[in-house]
Amino acid sequence: MQCAQGVTLAAALATAPLVAHAQASAEEQAVASVVEKLRVAMVDPDQATLTSLTSPLLSYGHSGGKVDTQASFIGALMDKSSDFVSISLSDQTISVSGNVAVVRHTLAGATNDRGTPGNVTIKVLTIWQKDGGQWRLLARQAVRPA
């Protein structure tokens, strides 16, 4: 009996990291999904979607130093003062720790801010927080590549 319990305990301990990794992978996939939803919503802005994907406490830092709140971030997308024609993300990494996720990627986009065409390539760090079972963007900071 003790040998069987020992084998069962050993098997449980041996598979625990696999279960933890599977759970982390599921959370990473959930975060990747909301990152993609935000990318789409930034190209084709919808106020309800942007509001649901972002925290009321949002601190959204631009590469030029400007910092937006949730209201000013969404407002700029809705009034086209910040107008993304396209956005592609590359080199994305996602790390999840409890109810916080750190996402890094390179953003390349075509813009049409206030009717002026342009292009942007920036490195972006985003912090997501799981709130009420939903991942929401809490903070974002962009920098120009070195």
C-alpha positions, 0 to 999 in steps of 0.5 A: 500500500505504501509503495502504491501511494509513493508511486502515485505521489511521485507521478503527481509531483512529476506531472505537476510542472506539465499541468502548470505549463499547460495552464500558463500556455492557456493563459498566454493564449488568452492574452495573445487573443486579446492582444490581437483583438486590440490590434484589430480594434485599433485599425477599425475602432469601436468604442465598446470594444476598446473600452472592454479591452482597456482598464479605466486606469490605463496609462498609454505611453507613446514613443514621443513621450505623450501619455494617454488615459483610457478616455484620450486613447479611445478618443484619439482613435475614434476621432481619427487624430490617431488613425491606423490604416494597418498594424502588424505585430512581430517578435511577440513574447508573452509572460504571465504571472498570476493575474498580470501579463507582460507582452513585448512586440514590434509594431509596424503600421501605416497611419493616416493621422489627421489625414496625413499618411505615415509609417511607424515602427516601434517596440512596445511593452504592454501590461495586462491585468486579469480583471473579473476573468477578462484580460484588460490593458493596464499600461503600454509604453512604446519606444523607437528602435535603437 
